[in-house]
C-alpha cells in the first residue's frame, strides 16, 4: 500500500512539473516543448560556454560579436560573401 501511494505521488509530481513548464513556455520564459529557440540564440549560448571553458580564446568570440554588430549597423554584407562575387 505504501508503494502505491509513493508512486502515485511521484507521477503526480511529474505531471505538475510538466504543466508548470508548459505554462512558463506560454509566458515566454522558457523553451520547453512547442517553441524551439532560434539558431542564433543557441550559437550565442555555445559561444558563452566556450568563453568560460577556454578563457584564452575569449578575444576571438568578442571580435566575432563586434563584426556581426558592425555589419548589422552598417548593413554591409559579410566579407566572405563579398569575395565570392
Secondary structure in CASP SS format (residue, H / E / C, confidence):
PFRMAT SS
TARGET T0000
AUTHOR 0000-0000-0000
METHOD secondary structure of the structure
MODEL  1
X C 1.00
X H 1.00
X H 1.00
X H 1.00
X H 1.00
X H 1.00
X H 1.00
X H 1.00
X H 1.00
X H 1.00
X H 1.00
X H 1.00
X H 1.00
X H 1.00
X H 1.00
X H 1.00
X H 1.00
X H 1.00
X H 1.00
X H 1.00
X H 1.00
X H 1.00
X H 1.00
X H 1.00
X H 1.00
X H 1.00
X H 1.00
X C 1.00
X C 1.00
X C 1.00
X C 1.00
X C 1.00
X C 1.00
X C 1.00
X C 1.00
X C 1.00
X C 1.00
X C 1.00
X H 1.00
X H 1.00
X H 1.00
X H 1.00
X H 1.00
X H 1.00
X H 1.00
X H 1.00
X H 1.00
X H 1.00
X H 1.00
X H 1.00
X H 1.00
X H 1.00
X H 1.00
X C 1.00
X H 1.00
X H 1.00
X H 1.00
X H 1.00
X H 1.00
X H 1.00
X H 1.00
X H 1.00
X H 1.00
X H 1.00
X H 1.00
X H 1.00
X H 1.00
X H 1.00
X H 1.00
X H 1.00
X H 1.00
X H 1.00
X H 1.00
X H 1.00
X C 1.00
X C 1.00
X C 1.00
X C 1.00
X H 1.00
X H 1.00
X H 1.00
X H 1.00
X H 1.00
X H 1.00
X C 1.00
END
